[in-house]
Amino acid sequence: MLCRYRVKTESPLITPLMSDTFFGHFCWAVRYREGESFLTDFLNGYSEGKTAPLLFSSAFPSGCLPRPALPAPSRQRLKIFVSKHFHDDVFEGVSKLKKWSKKKWVSLSQWKRLRANYSDLNLYEIFLESDTDKDDYAVATEIAASNTINRLSGTVPEEGGGGLFHRVKSWFQHPFDLYVEINDSQVRDIADWFLTEYLPQNGFGADKSVGMGCLSIQRDTNFDEQIFRLENANARVSLSLASFPGIGGYKAFYRLKSKFGKLGGNFAFSSPTDGNPRPFKKPILMYEPGAVFFCPEALNTKSLLSHVHSDERIRHCGIPLTLPFFIEESYHART
């Protein structure tokens, strides 16, 4: 079962709306609501060969999906495209291609037209029909400086420059779409409660206690998951951050992101095994949303990442929620 939720930001965000962070928040919400044993059983469902009980996408501008991360068409094919559509005005054609190559998103209407025969050149044909320089997904950012506070004295430490550090706050005017794949009926109601009640009440990501990460979330009751069905697909595009055991065995095109994760919930201020806090995970290299896997089957039977923290019980979710599509055979030859 695939659901879609509409997310609106009511305050600046410090932490991006990424799939693994949603998963981490969900685990703590389950722990607080259902107890430790329920969470343990839930996490045991994320084992190799088992269908994951629940998967989150990252959040995308409403009505959009991440553009598949494919290599640029060959120079010869681009030259033919410019000659066909721009005739003698080569400069305009090259300028358009340069601008289009930087677009991060495809609209749902564009995806419906392209999913049965996707290529960048076919996408550029659609861009020709409705090209615009308007950016409907702009974000305003602010770099905020803060000081570390000594919790014992309540003052700023004098040594080390006062513990000065910087964070980027982001404001968004547009809403987001969040996709949730639910394969276990036991967590269906919990997932809806988590998104529509728990997160709006408790906040998302860093600095929730000082007003960051305030969200308004509603389920999209008009969403029909059939719009993403496709027979005879030969590839999958990821809507999540992806990293799982054996990922290197898949032919894929992708962009990489280094994640420096941090534990949340109680473990943000106390060690999982008591003692001094150890909130930081080991660095993880992940595929960004938009990664293309050259396989027709879903990847929801993979396992969680282990060995991501000094406490072996801590794991990380890099199992991607993916959509099927058919991609030109020429791309297969380039992997």
N, C-alpha and C positions, 0 to 999 in steps of 0.2 A: 504494500500500500504506500503510495506516494502522496504526501500532503504539501501544501504551500501556505506559508504564513507571510503576512504583510507587516514589516517592521518599520517603525518611525522612531527617529531619534528625538528625544526631548531635551537633550543636553549635549555638550561636546563629548567626543569619544577619545580615549587615549589608546585603548586596545582595539584593533580592527575586528570586525565581525567575521571571524574565521571559524571554520568547522571544528577544529580541535578544541578551541576555547569554549564553544557551545557544549561540546561533549563533556569537558571537565566540569563546567557549571552544572550540567545535568546529573553527573555522578554525585556531586555533593548534595544536590536537591533530593535525589533518591535516598542518600544516606540519612539526611535529616528527617525525611518523611516516612520512609519505610524501614529504616534500620540497617545495620551493618550486614546482617546475613542476607537480606534481599539484594543489597548491592553486590555482594560476593557472588551470588547466584547469577545476577545480571551480567557481571563481567566475565563469568565463566562461559557465557554464550558466545564470546568473541574468541573462538578457537579455530584453528585451521580446519577447513572443511565444513564448519557450521555457518549457517546464514546469520549474519549479524542481526541482533534484535532491533537495533535502532541506529540510523546513520543521519548525520546532519551535513548539509551543504554549507559552504560559506554564504554570506548574504551578498546579493548583487543588486544594482539599481533596478527598481521595479520594471518588469517587462523585458528584462535583458538576461542573457546568459554569457558566460565567459567565452571569448573567441578562442577556438581551438588553436593551440600553439604549434603551428605548422611552419616549416621553412618557406621562405619566399619562393615564388615561381621563378623558373629559370629566366635569365636575361633575354633569351630569344623569345620566349612566350610573352614576356612583358612588352618587348618591342613590337610584337604583332598586335597586342592589345592596344597599345598607344596609337599605332598606325591606323587601326580599325576605327577607333572611337574619337580620336583627336586630329586625325589627318595631318595637316602640316604644322599644327601647333604642338610641337613636341614638348616645349617647356611646360605648357599647361598640363599635359598628360603626365609628365614626370612629377610635377608638383602634386597633382591629385593622388598619384600612387604613393608618394612619400607620406602624404597626410593619412591616407587610408591604412597604410601599413602600421600606423601607430594606434589605431582604434582598438580598444580593449574588449568591446562588447559587440554582440550581435543581438538584435531584437528578436522576440519570440516569433514575429511574423516572418522575419528573414530566416530564422532557423527552420520553420515549417517548410519553407520553399527549398531549402538547401540540404536538409538532413538526408534525403535519399540520394544525393549526388553532390557531396560537398567538395569544394576547392576554393582557394583564395580568389582565383580568377572569376569563378561564378559569383562569389560574394562581391567582387568589384563591379560586376555587371549590375547587381542590385543597388550598390552605392551610387552608380551613375543615375539611377532613376530618381533618387531622393537625396542627393548630396546636400549637406548643409554644414556651415561652419559653426553653428550654434552648439554650445556644450551644455546639455541639460543635466550633467552629472558633476558639476563643479563642486569643489570642496574648499572651504576656507580653513587655513591652519594658523596656529599660533604656537610659538616656542616659548614655553613658560619656564622660568627659573625658580627653583625651590632649594630650601636648605634642609639638611638632615637635622632631626631633633634628637637629642639625647633623652631617652625615655625615663632615665633615672633623675636627671637634674631639670628636665623640661626646658633646656636651653640649647642654643646652637653651639656645637663644639668649636673651640678656637683653632685647633690644629687642622691641617689638611684643607685650608681655605674655607672652613665653615661647612664642609660637606655639601658644597654647591653641586646641583645636578639639573639637567634640563629634560623636559618632556614636551612632546608635540600633541597639542589638542586639535581635534578636527571637528568642524561643524558641517553638517549635511542638510541640505534643504529638500532633497528628494527622498522618497521612501525606498525600502529595500524588499526584495523577495528572498525568503528562506525556504529551502526544500528539506523535507524530512521523510526519510524512508523508514517505515515501521513494518517489521516482519514478525513481531511478537505481540499478540493481542493483550498480553498482561501489561505492557508499557504504553499502550495507546492513550489511555486516559491520563496517565502520569505525564506523558510528553505534552499533551495539550495543557494540563495544569502548569507544567514547568514553563512553557512559553507564554501563556496568556496571563498567568498570575505570579508565579515565583520570580521570573526575571524582571518584569515591570516593578515589582515591589522591592527587589533586592539589588538591582543594577547589574551591569555587565562590565567585566574587565577591571582594569586598574582604577584606583581612587574612587571606588563606589561610595566610600564613606564621606567623601567631600563633594558629592553631586555629579560625578562623571558617570557616563554609561547608563543614563536613564532612557529606557525604551518603552514604547507602546507597541504591543504585538497583538494581532488578531488573525484568526484562521481565515483563509480565503475559501469560503464555502462554494464559490463558483468554479473553483479549479477542477479540471478534469484531467486526470493523469494519462488518459488515452492519447493526449496530444503528443506525448513523447514515445509512443509505441512505434516500432518499426521492424518490419520483417526483413530478413536477409541483410542485417547490419554486418559490417566487417570491422568496426572499430567502436571505441567508447570514449567519450569525453568526460573528464572528471569535473565535478562541481565542488570538490573538497580539496583540502591539502592532503596529499597522498604520500605515505611512506609505510611500507609493511614488509615483513620478511619475504624475500624472494622477488621483490619488485624489480631487481636488476635483470631478472630472467624474461621480462616482457619487452618486446619491441615497443618503443614509445618516442614521442616528441614531447618536450616539456621545458618549462623554465623552473629553475631551482630557487628555493628560499631556505635560508638558515633560520631555524627556530630556536630561541633561547627561552625555553618554557619555565614557568614558575608554578609551584603548587598553590592551590587555593584552599578555601574553606579553613578548617582548623589547622591544617598543615602549613598555612601561611605564617603562623606565629608560634607553632610548636612542632617538634620533630615527630614523624610517624611512630618512632620508637622511644618517645620521650626525650628529655635532654634538650640541648640547644636547637633552635630552628635550623632546618636545612631545606629552604624553600626552592632552591634552584635545581632544575633538571639539567642533564647533560645536553649539549647542542645536538640538534637533529636536523638533517638535511631532508627537505621535503619537496615534492613536485607541487607547483602552484596550481590552483584551479585553472582549467583549460588544457591540462595535460591530455594528450591523445594516446590511448593504449590500442595497439593493433590486435585486438581480440574481440570476438562477438559476445562473449559471456560477461555478465556482471562480475565485479570484483568484491562482492559483499560476503565472500566466504573466507576472507583472509583473517589473520590474527592481529591482535594488538602488539605494539612494539614493547619489548621488555629491555632491561638493562639501560633504562633512561635516567636512573637515579641511584644514589648509593643504597637506598632501600629497595630491594629486589621486588617488593610488592607493588611498587609504583610502575604503571604502564602508560602508554601514550597511544591515542587513537589516530592512525593515519590510514584507516580503511576508507576508500573514497566512495561517495555516491556518484554513480556514473550514468550517462545517457547513451543509448545506441545511436549510431549514424553510419552512413555508407560514405566511404572516402575514395577518391580516385585512386586507381591502382598504381599510378605513378608515384604516389607517396610511399607505398609499401616498398617499392624498389629503392627508396632513399634511406631506409632505416638501417 
